[in-house]
Amino acid sequence: IVHLINLMDNTNDWRDDDMNKRVPPSLTDLSLSIKGKKTYSRVLLISPDRNHGLPMDLSFTQYETDGTHNLDVTIPFLDYWDMLVLIETS
């Protein structure tokens, strides 16, 4: 699981307990590369900000370089918070 939090245009005091902070600008088409030892069969995006929190399948590519597995994926949007769920290849 990978959590993505949008802290653009924010101060170091990013908690918004009083709900009066400026809304961060929405980000789109974010490229993310993950390196590791595993391969994956699915990448899901879950966000409370869109799609009623239902998981969305994302397209991704995988390749290997020098014994390291690489996964590249594009995050279509990031409003406040997104979660990526990486499903390992069985």
FIKOLZA-1660 file (N, C-alpha, C; in steps of 0.1 Angstrom, whole numbers, plus 5000, padded with zeros to 4 digits):
% residues 90
   i   px   py   pz ch aa at
   1 5009 4988 5000  A  I  N
   1 5000 5000 5000  A  I CA
   1 5009 5012 5000  A  I  C
   2 5005 5022 4992  A  V  N
   2 5012 5035 4991  A  V CA
   2 5002 5046 4993  A  V  C
   3 5005 5054 5003  A  H  N
   3 4996 5066 5005  A  H CA
   3 5002 5078 4999  A  H  C
   4 4993 5086 4992  A  L  N
   4 4998 5098 4986  A  L CA
   4 4989 5110 4992  A  L  C
   5 4996 5120 4997  A  I  N
   5 4989 5131 5003  A  I CA
   5 4994 5144 4996  A  I  C
   6 4984 5152 4993  A  N  N
   6 4986 5164 4985  A  N CA
   6 4989 5176 4996  A  N  C
   7 5001 5180 4997  A  L  N
   7 5005 5191 5006  A  L CA
   7 5009 5203 4998  A  L  C
   8 5005 5204 4986  A  M  N
   8 5008 5216 4978  A  M CA
   8 5002 5229 4984  A  M  C
   9 5010 5240 4983  A  D  N
   9 5005 5253 4989  A  D CA
   9 5002 5252 5004  A  D  C
  10 5009 5244 5011  A  N  N
  10 5006 5242 5025  A  N CA
  10 5018 5246 5034  A  N  C
  11 5015 5249 5046  A  T  N
  11 5026 5252 5055  A  T CA
  11 5031 5240 5063  A  T  C
  12 5041 5241 5071  A  N  N
  12 5045 5230 5079  A  N CA
  12 5035 5225 5089  A  N  C
  13 5026 5234 5092  A  D  N
  13 5015 5230 5101  A  D CA
  13 5003 5226 5092  A  D  C
  14 5004 5214 5087  A  W  N
  14 4994 5210 5076  A  W CA
  14 4981 5204 5082  A  W  C
  15 4981 5201 5095  A  R  N
  15 4968 5195 5100  A  R CA
  15 4958 5206 5100  A  R  C
  16 4945 5203 5097  A  D  N
  16 4935 5213 5095  A  D CA
  16 4923 5210 5105  A  D  C
  17 4927 5210 5118  A  D  N
  17 4917 5206 5128  A  D CA
  17 4905 5216 5128  A  D  C
  18 4907 5229 5124  A  D  N
  18 4896 5239 5124  A  D CA
  18 4890 5240 5111  A  D  C
  19 4894 5232 5101  A  M  N
  19 4889 5231 5088  A  M CA
  19 4888 5245 5081  A  M  C
  20 4899 5253 5082  A  N  N
  20 4899 5266 5077  A  N CA
  20 4911 5269 5067  A  N  C
  21 4918 5258 5064  A  K  N
  21 4930 5259 5055  A  K CA
  21 4925 5260 5041  A  K  C
  22 4934 5265 5033  A  R  N
  22 4932 5266 5018  A  R CA
  22 4931 5252 5012  A  R  C
  23 4922 5250 5003  A  V  N
  23 4921 5237 4996  A  V CA
  23 4934 5236 4986  A  V  C
  24 4941 5225 4987  A  P  N
  24 4952 5223 4978  A  P CA
  24 4948 5222 4963  A  P  C
  25 4956 5227 4954  A  P  N
  25 4952 5225 4940  A  P CA
  25 4953 5210 4936  A  P  C
  26 4943 5206 4929  A  S  N
  26 4943 5192 4924  A  S CA
  26 4954 5190 4915  A  S  C
  27 4960 5178 4916  A  L  N
  27 4972 5174 4908  A  L CA
  27 4967 5163 4898  A  L  C
  28 4972 5163 4886  A  T  N
  28 4967 5153 4876  A  T CA
  28 4979 5147 4869  A  T  C
  29 4977 5135 4865  A  D  N
  29 4987 5127 4857  A  D CA
  29 5001 5127 4863  A  D  C
  30 5002 5123 4876  A  L  N
  30 5014 5122 4883  A  L CA
  30 5021 5108 4880  A  L  C
  31 5033 5109 4876  A  S  N
  31 5041 5097 4872  A  S CA
  31 5048 5092 4885  A  S  C
  32 5046 5079 4888  A  L  N
  32 5052 5073 4899  A  L CA
  32 5060 5060 4895  A  L  C
  33 5072 5059 4900  A  S  N
  33 5080 5047 4897  A  S CA
  33 5084 5041 4911  A  S  C
  34 5082 5028 4911  A  I  N
  34 5085 5020 4923  A  I CA
  34 5095 5009 4920  A  I  C
  35 5105 5008 4927  A  K  N
  35 5116 4998 4925  A  K CA
  35 5115 4988 4937  A  K  C
  36 5117 4975 4934  A  G  N
  36 5117 4966 4945  A  G CA
  36 5120 4952 4940  A  G  C
  37 5116 4942 4948  A  K  N
  37 5119 4928 4945  A  K CA
  37 5106 4920 4940  A  K  C
  38 5095 4927 4940  A  K  N
  38 5082 4920 4937  A  K CA
  38 5077 4924 4923  A  K  C
  39 5068 4916 4918  A  T  N
  39 5060 4919 4906  A  T CA
  39 5045 4920 4910  A  T  C
  40 5038 4927 4902  A  Y  N
  40 5024 4929 4906  A  Y CA
  40 5014 4926 4894  A  Y  C
  41 5003 4921 4898  A  S  N
  41 4992 4918 4888  A  S CA
  41 4982 4928 4886  A  S  C
  42 4980 4937 4896  A  R  N
  42 4970 4948 4896  A  R CA
  42 4975 4959 4904  A  R  C
  43 4971 4971 4900  A  V  N
  43 4973 4983 4908  A  V CA
  43 4960 4990 4909  A  V  C
  44 4955 4992 4921  A  L  N
  44 4943 4999 4924  A  L CA
  44 4945 5012 4930  A  L  C
  45 4937 5022 4926  A  L  N
  45 4936 5035 4932  A  L CA
  45 4924 5037 4940  A  L  C
  46 4925 5041 4953  A  I  N
  46 4913 5043 4961  A  I CA
  46 4914 5057 4967  A  I  C
  47 4904 5065 4966  A  S  N
  47 4904 5078 4971  A  S CA
  47 4890 5082 4976  A  S  C
  48 4889 5088 4988  A  P  N
  48 4877 5093 4993  A  P CA
  48 4872 5105 4985  A  P  C
  49 4881 5111 4977  A  D  N
  49 4878 5124 4970  A  D CA
  49 4870 5122 4958  A  D  C
  50 4871 5110 4952  A  R  N
  50 4864 5107 4939  A  R CA
  50 4859 5093 4939  A  R  C
  51 4850 5091 4930  A  N  N
  51 4845 5077 4927  A  N CA
  51 4839 5070 4939  A  N  C
  52 4834 5078 4949  A  H  N
  52 4828 5073 4961  A  H CA
  52 4836 5064 4969  A  H  C
  53 4850 5065 4967  A  G  N
  53 4859 5056 4975  A  G CA
  53 4860 5042 4969  A  G  C
  54 4854 5040 4957  A  L  N
  54 4855 5027 4951  A  L CA
  54 4868 5025 4944  A  L  C
  55 4874 5013 4944  A  P  N
  55 4887 5011 4938  A  P CA
  55 4886 5013 4923  A  P  C
  56 4897 5018 4917  A  M  N
  56 4898 5020 4902  A  M CA
  56 4911 5012 4898  A  M  C
  57 4910 5004 4888  A  D  N
  57 4921 4997 4882  A  D CA
  57 4929 5007 4874  A  D  C
  58 4943 5007 4876  A  L  N
  58 4951 5016 4869  A  L CA
  58 4960 5008 4859  A  L  C
  59 4963 5013 4848  A  S  N
  59 4972 5007 4839  A  S CA
  59 4986 5009 4844  A  S  C
  60 4995 5000 4842  A  F  N
  60 5009 5001 4846  A  F CA
  60 5018 4993 4838  A  F  C
  61 5031 4996 4839  A  T  N
  61 5041 4988 4832  A  T CA
  61 5051 4983 4842  A  T  C
  62 5057 4972 4839  A  Q  N
  62 5067 4966 4847  A  Q CA
  62 5079 4962 4839  A  Q  C
  63 5091 4963 4844  A  Y  N
  63 5103 4958 4837  A  Y CA
  63 5114 4956 4847  A  Y  C
  64 5124 4949 4843  A  E  N
  64 5135 4945 4852  A  E CA
  64 5148 4951 4847  A  E  C
  65 5156 4957 4856  A  T  N
  65 5169 4962 4853  A  T CA
  65 5179 4958 4864  A  T  C
  66 5189 4951 4860  A  D  N
  66 5199 4947 4869  A  D CA
  66 5194 4939 4882  A  D  C
  67 5184 4931 4879  A  G  N
  67 5178 4923 4890  A  G CA
  67 5168 4930 4899  A  G  C
  68 5165 4943 4895  A  T  N
  68 5155 4950 4903  A  T CA
  68 5142 4952 4895  A  T  C
  69 5131 4949 4901  A  H  N
  69 5118 4950 4894  A  H CA
  69 5113 4965 4895  A  H  C
  70 5108 4970 4884  A  N  N
  70 5104 4984 4883  A  N CA
  70 5089 4984 4879  A  N  C
  71 5082 4993 4886  A  L  N
  71 5067 4994 4882  A  L CA
  71 5065 5009 4880  A  L  C
  72 5060 5013 4868  A  D  N
  72 5056 5027 4865  A  D CA
  72 5041 5028 4863  A  D  C
  73 5036 5038 4870  A  V  N
  73 5021 5040 4869  A  V CA
  73 5019 5055 4869  A  V  C
  74 5008 5059 4863  A  T  N
  74 5003 5073 4863  A  T CA
  74 4991 5074 4872  A  T  C
  75 4992 5083 4881  A  I  N
  75 4981 5086 4890  A  I CA
  75 4972 5097 4884  A  I  C
  76 4960 5094 4880  A  P  N
  76 4952 5103 4872  A  P CA
  76 4948 5116 4880  A  P  C
  77 4947 5115 4893  A  F  N
  77 4944 5127 4901  A  F CA
  77 4948 5125 4915  A  F  C
  78 4951 5136 4922  A  L  N
  78 4953 5137 4936  A  L CA
  78 4947 5150 4941  A  L  C
  79 4936 5148 4948  A  D  N
  79 4930 5160 4954  A  D CA
  79 4935 5162 4968  A  D  C
  80 4931 5154 4978  A  Y  N
  80 4937 5155 4991  A  Y CA
  80 4945 5142 4994  A  Y  C
  81 4939 5130 4992  A  W  N
  81 4945 5118 4996  A  W CA
  81 4941 5107 4987  A  W  C
  82 4951 5099 4983  A  D  N
  82 4949 5087 4975  A  D CA
  82 4957 5076 4981  A  D  C
  83 4952 5064 4978  A  M  N
  83 4959 5052 4983  A  M CA
  83 4960 5042 4971  A  M  C
  84 4972 5038 4969  A  L  N
  84 4975 5027 4959  A  L CA
  84 4976 5014 4966  A  L  C
  85 4969 5004 4960  A  V  N
  85 4970 4990 4965  A  V CA
  85 4977 4982 4954  A  V  C
  86 4988 4977 4957  A  L  N
  86 4996 4969 4948  A  L CA
  86 4993 4954 4950  A  L  C
  87 4987 4947 4941  A  I  N
  87 4984 4933 4942  A  I CA
  87 4996 4925 4937  A  I  C
  88 5002 4917 4945  A  E  N
  88 5014 4909 4941  A  E CA
  88 5010 4898 4931  A  E  C
  89 5019 4895 4922  A  T  N
  89 5017 4884 4913  A  T CA
  89 5018 4871 4921  A  T  C
  90 5009 4862 4919  A  S  N
  90 5009 4850 4927  A  S CA
  90 5018 4839 4921  A  S  C
% end
